[in-house]
Amino acid sequence: MRETGRRELVRLGANESAFGPSPKAVAAMTAELPRLSWYGDPESLDLRDALAEKHGCAPSEIVVGAGIDDLMGLVVRAFVAPGEPALMVRGTYPTFLYHVVGYGGTAVYGSYRDDGRPDIEELAAIARRAVPRVVYFANPDNPSGDFVSRDEMQRFYDALPHDSLLLLDEAYADFVDDSDLLPPVFEDRLIRLRTFSKAYGMAGARIGYALSTESNIRTFGKIRLQYGINRNAQIGALAALQDDAFTEYVVAETARAREAYYGLARELGAPCIESRTNFVCVGMESAQRATRVMDELLLRGVWVRKPGAPPLDSYIRVSAGTEPMRGAFAQALRAVLASPRTSLS
Ligand SMILES: *Cc1c(COP(=O)(O)O)cnc(C)c1O
């Protein structure tokens, strides 16, 4: 906003929910605001009870954190000693890498295939060779939006060395049917991460959780901040969980937004990657042109972002917007691509 001198942008750059949090979550948080002088429950008991019911597990198999980004730091601190390897796809969601570097681990990389999908066969092969302490994988993936099916995921998990832990980032799992996800297995070498930031529209509240064995959860309990979770976020998350109708509405609207972006890409002759998330990557032929298109969109008041690493760096990534936001994006993109400097060949 400062760069453009605008006071408002069409925010389609950070995969935030354009549909907001549940009105019931807002009401519950608003009603509790006068009690902001209290610390939150350090054990998040009510929220963990509700989450345990949702996932058919015990509250002792859940730890609540200040979002997935926070929880990934706990995983690295708990399991990756300085100098030890941790594996991820180069160019995937970056926070895990930041923690690995920050805590002195050694990053080992797999890659995306030319079609933009993470190469999970290569990733498993590297894991068998390097035996990393942690293998990080986002499914659905960010920034590609790609989704690895339940069967493929099961084969991948089975192919990993038993001394490696799979850190499965499921930030976008709420946009996928449960029957398409890896079944709820609770084993020491599997940690799954979930968040209220995406489908639940509460990114600014900073709250998410990890699902794993009681033993792993106990380990996180030793190193996490006792009062690290915003009390109001605990209250909002609990209310959001109880508003299924709203979540279903968000998921349906998000699917509609993806279809609108696919349609726009077809109209403009641009390729896109099929997405199971709340964003779509639209191909701009080269990294240079993608950057230019992103910059030109910003000058027109539309904020999108683009992946940084090849082969996805030739795409722009646009988050699911409301209908007016989608319209503003479409209009701006058509105008940008009609100008000779940024037209597609
Ligand atoms: C948005 C996102 C996150 C961040 O989640 P928070 O709970 O807000 O920290 C983590 N992983 C992926 C893949 C994401 O896209």
The ligand as an ORCA input file, in Angstrom:
! r2SCAN-3c Opt
* xyz 0 1
  C      -0.822    -20.158      5.076
  C       0.019    -21.363      5.278
  C       0.571    -21.632      6.524
  C       0.479    -20.651      7.666
  O      -0.416    -21.044      8.578
  P      -0.583    -20.206      9.955
  O      -1.417    -21.129     10.746
  O      -1.233    -18.918      9.596
  O       0.790    -20.009     10.528
  C       1.274    -22.811      6.702
  N       1.456    -23.658      5.675
  C       0.961    -23.427      4.452
  C       1.191    -24.407      3.359
  C       0.255    -22.257      4.215
  O      -0.178    -21.970      2.979
*
